[in-house]
Amino acid sequence: MPQLPHPATPHPGAATVRSRVRIPLTFPDGYRAEAEVFTFHGLADGAEHLALAFGPVAVPGDTGEAAAGAGAAADARTPLVRLHSECLTGDVFGSDRCDCGPQLRESVERIAEAGGYLLYLRQEGRGIGLYNKLDAYALQDAGLDTYDANTALGLPEDGRDYTAAAQMLTALGATRIDLLSNNPDKAAQLSALRITVGRRVPTGVHVSDSNVRYLRAKVERTGHSIELSRLVG
């Protein structure tokens, strides 16, 4: 069954945009996209989360005819949003033990086409941190699944709180979104934090020999909408 939402501030205080800068991105497969990267003041957890705007989306502070045209196009559609939790091993080093790196790559392209935001959240290891995540990997090698490994270390199965994500979206004027996610907990938490999730759009299935147990646990333990059964027996 899906996890119940984590306790979160029902009405988080306002966050504000701290800075914005354009960064051209090139992925290892050659895919290129230009991001408008936002930083924030006043996030509830004090972490350095980022919002990356891609494609036709209205962003705060746009002025001029070009921005007006982009805003008019963006106003006609609901932004596609991905909450992506930082994964050093998957995002940077290409680890096959999870699907984080492929999901990040896929999300950027899909958001660039649709218009929206990728929120890059500093929540390594579902909120337990990098060293604890690696300790949990050792327990998974001994037979535990990804959730039981966390609890064996005295840590939550999933310690992520999306209050800061809701603050970021509100600061960006994106209080109604389509959510690019397989995880029902993300939609539930955002809805409780006054972000309207029009629909939840699943990502692709990025399966490998090394992550199939991990993906199966996400489906069976926390109700992720991953169509694993059609690819893996």
N, C-alpha and C positions, 0 to 999 in steps of 0.2 A: 504494500500500500504506500502511496505517497506520504512523505513526512508532513506533519503539520507545520505551518509557518513558525519560524523562530520568533520569540518575543522581540518586538521592534517598537520604536517610538511611534505612537499612532499618528502624531502630527509633528514631524520633525521641523526644527527651525530652518529658516531660509539660508541657503547657500548662495553665493554670488560668484560670477565669473571673475577669476583673478587675471588671466591672460589668455591670449589666443595666438597661434602661430601656424603657418602653413608648412607642412613637411611632405615632400615627395617620398613615396614608399616603393621599394622594389623587393619582391619576394624571390626566394631561391629558384622558383620555376620561371622567373622572368616577368610575372604579372606586376603591373605598375598601377598605382593609384595615388591621388593627392589627397591628403587629409588636412582638415583644419582642426588643430589640437587645442583643447581647452583645459586649463587648470582652474582650481576653485578655492575660494575662501569659505570657511565655516562648515566644512563637512563634519558630520557627527562623530566619526571615528578618528578624525585627525590624520588619516592616511592620504598619500599622494596619488589619488585616483585620477585617471585621465578620461576625457571624452573626445573621440575622434569623429568628426563629421565627414561624411562622404556623399557624393552625388547631389542631386537636386533637393536641398533641404534649406529652409530658412534658418539662419543663425543670428543670435543677438548681436546688435550693433552694425548690421549690414546697412550701407547707405549707397546711394547712387543708382543709376538706371540699371546697371548689370545686376546689382543685388536685388533691385525691385523685381526684375524679371525672374530671377531665381526664386525669390520668395513667392511670387504668384504661382509658379509651377509647384513649389513645395506645399503651398496652402491647399492644393487640390488633393493631396494624398496624405495618408497617415505615415509618419516616419517609421521605418523598420529599425528596430533597436536590438542589439546583442549585448547582454551583460556577460563579459568574458573574464573569468577569474584568472589572474596571473598564474602561469605554469612555466617556470624556468626550464625544466627538463623537456617539456613538450614544445613550447613556443620557440625556445632559443636553440636547444640542442637536438631537437627532432626525435625525442624519445618515442618509442613504439608502445610503451606501457600504458599510454592513455590516448585519447583522440583529440587532445587540446590543440596541438599544432595544426592539424588539418581543419579543425573547426574554425580556428582563427583565420586561416587563409580563405576558406569558403565564405566566412561571414563578411570579410572585407569586400569581396567581389559582389556578393549579393546585395549588401548595403549600398555600395557604389552604384549599382544598377537601379535600385529602388529609391534611394535617398533616405538618409537616416544617420544613426549614431552607433558607434561601437564604444561601449564603456569598458575601459580596461581597468579592472579592479584588483587592488593589491591584496589578494586573498589566496595566497599560495596554499595548495593542499586542502582545498575546501575550508580554508580559514585556520589551519593548524600550523602553518609555517613550513619552510623548506626542510629543515633538519628533521622535524617530526614526520614529514611526508616520506622522507627517505627511510626513516626507522619503520614506518608502516609498510614500505615496500619489502623490507626484510621479513616482516611477519607474513606478508602475502606470499613470499617465496616458501614459507613454511606451511602454507595451506589456507590461511585466513583470506576472506574476501576484503575488498577495500574498506567496507564499513566496519566489519569486526576488527580489522587491524587497528583502526582509529580508537575504537572503544577499549581494546586491549592495552593501549597506551594511556588510558584514562582521559581520552579526548572525545569530543562529540563526533558523531558520524558525519555531520555537516555543520560547521560552526559559522556559516556565512549569514550575515545580516545585511539586507539591501537598503537600509535607511539612507546611506550616503548616495546610493544609486538613484533613489527617488529624489533626493535633494538636487542632484546634478541634472536630472531630466527636467525638474521644475525650473531650475535656473536657466535652462536652455529653451523653455517654453514648450517642452514636449510632454504634456500631461496626458495625452492620448497617443498610444503607440501600438504598433504590431510588434510582438516579441519573438525574436529569432532564438528559439530555445527548445530543448527536449525536456526541460526540468519544470514540472508543475509548481514546485516551491517558489521559483522566481516570480511567476505570475501571481501567485497567492500573496507573496509579501508585497509586491508592488501595488496590487489592488488595495491592500490594507493601508498603504501609504499614499493613497489618493492619486495614483497613476492608473488611468483607465487602459486596460489591455484589451484592445479590440479583438485580436486573435493571436494565438500562439502558433508560430510557424516552425516546424521541426527542421533541424539541420540534416544533412546527409548522414549516411552510416559509414563511418571510417573505421573499418575493422581490420585487425591484423592478428597474426598468431599470438602476439604478445599481449594484446589488450582484450581478447574476446571474453575472458573471465571478468574483467573490469566492467565491460559494457553489459554483460549479462547481469551482474550485480546491480547496476544502475536501473535496469529494467525491472528486475524482480524485487528489489528492496525499496526503491524510491519512485517507482512508477514513471521512469523516463520514457518518452515516446520515441524509442529507437526501434526500427523495424528489423530487429536482429534475426528473428526466426526465419525470414525468407533467405537469409544469407548463410546462416550457421545452423547446423542440425542440433 
